[in-house]
Amino acid sequence: MEIALFSPPPSFVSAHYHKCDAFRSKFPCSSTGKLLYSNSHSTRNAGTTPTRRALISSVLDQKAEKETVIPDPDYRIPVALFGMAGGFVYADNLVAAVPVGLLGLLLLVQATRVRFVFDKDALEVKVGDQLQESGENIFVGGKNRWKYSTFVNWELWWPSFPILVYFKETQTKPEGQIHFFPVIFNGKQLYNALVERCGPSKTSGPS
């Protein structure tokens, strides 16, 4: 009795489904909750010419090239240095423990604040979550921003456990300027960004 009372009459069900059929190309059907645009979308794509598809693909590729990549911070090197410092302390070698521990602390702080930012044109070193300007390079001068077109070569040491990233560029000085940075970023992300923007290196990527 309750089923009969609360079930809609057959004529209502039929009208409901006819209404869904009539408007399914424009509106979601209440019985499925899904937008039924697939047929009309496929029909439009079927008529797309190869030239138009190539143009769309080219536009998408250009957008992908313009994406900014910021490798995640990595704390393995500071942690390893702290472990070494602890080992020196255990061996009662404070002369070695102090500088190694201080270096680990410095790299830990730098890993929380320094960022490599790969934009569409250049690699730039920025600071903090707000990506503030890092100022001039304290060693060679000039802004910490280098265009990919000026990169001569680059390497990661060592690929299986990257510790240092090296690159040489001709933007700072025509004969070439060498830079070394500790790898306080995700090694794989850093390697992939460098390969994509600056071309391949001589070494293999980090495992």
Secondary structure as a PSIPRED ss2 file (coil, helix, strand):
# PSIPRED VFORMAT (PSIPRED V4.0)

   1 M C   1.000  0.000  0.000
   2 E H   0.000  1.000  0.000
   3 I H   0.000  1.000  0.000
   4 A H   0.000  1.000  0.000
   5 L H   0.000  1.000  0.000
   6 F H   0.000  1.000  0.000
   7 S C   1.000  0.000  0.000
   8 P C   1.000  0.000  0.000
   9 P C   1.000  0.000  0.000
  10 P H   0.000  1.000  0.000
  11 S H   0.000  1.000  0.000
  12 F H   0.000  1.000  0.000
  13 V H   0.000  1.000  0.000
  14 S H   0.000  1.000  0.000
  15 A H   0.000  1.000  0.000
  16 H H   0.000  1.000  0.000
  17 Y H   0.000  1.000  0.000
  18 H H   0.000  1.000  0.000
  19 K H   0.000  1.000  0.000
  20 C H   0.000  1.000  0.000
  21 D H   0.000  1.000  0.000
  22 A H   0.000  1.000  0.000
  23 F H   0.000  1.000  0.000
  24 R C   1.000  0.000  0.000
  25 S C   1.000  0.000  0.000
  26 K C   1.000  0.000  0.000
  27 F C   1.000  0.000  0.000
  28 P C   1.000  0.000  0.000
  29 C C   1.000  0.000  0.000
  30 S C   1.000  0.000  0.000
  31 S C   1.000  0.000  0.000
  32 T C   1.000  0.000  0.000
  33 G C   1.000  0.000  0.000
  34 K C   1.000  0.000  0.000
  35 L C   1.000  0.000  0.000
  36 L C   1.000  0.000  0.000
  37 Y C   1.000  0.000  0.000
  38 S H   0.000  1.000  0.000
  39 N H   0.000  1.000  0.000
  40 S H   0.000  1.000  0.000
  41 H H   0.000  1.000  0.000
  42 S H   0.000  1.000  0.000
  43 T H   0.000  1.000  0.000
  44 R H   0.000  1.000  0.000
  45 N H   0.000  1.000  0.000
  46 A H   0.000  1.000  0.000
  47 G C   1.000  0.000  0.000
  48 T C   1.000  0.000  0.000
  49 T C   1.000  0.000  0.000
  50 P H   0.000  1.000  0.000
  51 T H   0.000  1.000  0.000
  52 R H   0.000  1.000  0.000
  53 R H   0.000  1.000  0.000
  54 A H   0.000  1.000  0.000
  55 L H   0.000  1.000  0.000
  56 I H   0.000  1.000  0.000
  57 S H   0.000  1.000  0.000
  58 S H   0.000  1.000  0.000
  59 V H   0.000  1.000  0.000
  60 L H   0.000  1.000  0.000
  61 D H   0.000  1.000  0.000
  62 Q H   0.000  1.000  0.000
  63 K H   0.000  1.000  0.000
  64 A H   0.000  1.000  0.000
  65 E H   0.000  1.000  0.000
  66 K C   1.000  0.000  0.000
  67 E C   1.000  0.000  0.000
  68 T C   1.000  0.000  0.000
  69 V E   0.000  0.000  1.000
  70 I C   1.000  0.000  0.000
  71 P C   1.000  0.000  0.000
  72 D C   1.000  0.000  0.000
  73 P E   0.000  0.000  1.000
  74 D C   1.000  0.000  0.000
  75 Y C   1.000  0.000  0.000
  76 R H   0.000  1.000  0.000
  77 I H   0.000  1.000  0.000
  78 P H   0.000  1.000  0.000
  79 V H   0.000  1.000  0.000
  80 A H   0.000  1.000  0.000
  81 L H   0.000  1.000  0.000
  82 F H   0.000  1.000  0.000
  83 G H   0.000  1.000  0.000
  84 M H   0.000  1.000  0.000
  85 A H   0.000  1.000  0.000
  86 G H   0.000  1.000  0.000
  87 G H   0.000  1.000  0.000
  88 F H   0.000  1.000  0.000
  89 V H   0.000  1.000  0.000
  90 Y H   0.000  1.000  0.000
  91 A C   1.000  0.000  0.000
  92 D C   1.000  0.000  0.000
  93 N C   1.000  0.000  0.000
  94 L H   0.000  1.000  0.000
  95 V H   0.000  1.000  0.000
  96 A H   0.000  1.000  0.000
  97 A H   0.000  1.000  0.000
  98 V H   0.000  1.000  0.000
  99 P H   0.000  1.000  0.000
 100 V H   0.000  1.000  0.000
 101 G H   0.000  1.000  0.000
 102 L H   0.000  1.000  0.000
 103 L H   0.000  1.000  0.000
 104 G H   0.000  1.000  0.000
 105 L H   0.000  1.000  0.000
 106 L H   0.000  1.000  0.000
 107 L H   0.000  1.000  0.000
 108 L H   0.000  1.000  0.000
 109 V H   0.000  1.000  0.000
 110 Q H   0.000  1.000  0.000
 111 A H   0.000  1.000  0.000
 112 T H   0.000  1.000  0.000
 113 R H   0.000  1.000  0.000
 114 V E   0.000  0.000  1.000
 115 R E   0.000  0.000  1.000
 116 F E   0.000  0.000  1.000
 117 V E   0.000  0.000  1.000
 118 F E   0.000  0.000  1.000
 119 D C   1.000  0.000  0.000
 120 K C   1.000  0.000  0.000
 121 D C   1.000  0.000  0.000
 122 A E   0.000  0.000  1.000
 123 L E   0.000  0.000  1.000
 124 E E   0.000  0.000  1.000
 125 V E   0.000  0.000  1.000
 126 K E   0.000  0.000  1.000
 127 V E   0.000  0.000  1.000
 128 G C   1.000  0.000  0.000
 129 D C   1.000  0.000  0.000
 130 Q C   1.000  0.000  0.000
 131 L C   1.000  0.000  0.000
 132 Q E   0.000  0.000  1.000
 133 E E   0.000  0.000  1.000
 134 S C   1.000  0.000  0.000
 135 G C   1.000  0.000  0.000
 136 E E   0.000  0.000  1.000
 137 N C   1.000  0.000  0.000
 138 I C   1.000  0.000  0.000
 139 F C   1.000  0.000  0.000
 140 V C   1.000  0.000  0.000
 141 G C   1.000  0.000  0.000
 142 G C   1.000  0.000  0.000
 143 K E   0.000  0.000  1.000
 144 N C   1.000  0.000  0.000
 145 R E   0.000  0.000  1.000
 146 W E   0.000  0.000  1.000
 147 K E   0.000  0.000  1.000
 148 Y H   0.000  1.000  0.000
 149 S H   0.000  1.000  0.000
 150 T H   0.000  1.000  0.000
 151 F E   0.000  0.000  1.000
 152 V E   0.000  0.000  1.000
 153 N E   0.000  0.000  1.000
 154 W E   0.000  0.000  1.000
 155 E E   0.000  0.000  1.000
 156 L E   0.000  0.000  1.000
 157 W E   0.000  0.000  1.000
 158 W C   1.000  0.000  0.000
 159 P C   1.000  0.000  0.000
 160 S C   1.000  0.000  0.000
 161 F C   1.000  0.000  0.000
 162 P C   1.000  0.000  0.000
 163 I C   1.000  0.000  0.000
 164 L E   0.000  0.000  1.000
 165 V E   0.000  0.000  1.000
 166 Y E   0.000  0.000  1.000
 167 F E   0.000  0.000  1.000
 168 K E   0.000  0.000  1.000
 169 E E   0.000  0.000  1.000
 170 T C   1.000  0.000  0.000
 171 Q C   1.000  0.000  0.000
 172 T C   1.000  0.000  0.000
 173 K C   1.000  0.000  0.000
 174 P C   1.000  0.000  0.000
 175 E C   1.000  0.000  0.000
 176 G C   1.000  0.000  0.000
 177 Q E   0.000  0.000  1.000
 178 I E   0.000  0.000  1.000
 179 H E   0.000  0.000  1.000
 180 F E   0.000  0.000  1.000
 181 F E   0.000  0.000  1.000
 182 P E   0.000  0.000  1.000
 183 V C   1.000  0.000  0.000
 184 I C   1.000  0.000  0.000
 185 F E   0.000  0.000  1.000
 186 N C   1.000  0.000  0.000
 187 G H   0.000  1.000  0.000
 188 K H   0.000  1.000  0.000
 189 Q H   0.000  1.000  0.000
 190 L H   0.000  1.000  0.000
 191 Y H   0.000  1.000  0.000
 192 N H   0.000  1.000  0.000
 193 A H   0.000  1.000  0.000
 194 L H   0.000  1.000  0.000
 195 V H   0.000  1.000  0.000
 196 E H   0.000  1.000  0.000
 197 R H   0.000  1.000  0.000
 198 C H   0.000  1.000  0.000
 199 G C   1.000  0.000  0.000
 200 P C   1.000  0.000  0.000
 201 S C   1.000  0.000  0.000
 202 K C   1.000  0.000  0.000
 203 T C   1.000  0.000  0.000
 204 S C   1.000  0.000  0.000
 205 G C   1.000  0.000  0.000
 206 P C   1.000  0.000  0.000
 207 S C   1.000  0.000  0.000
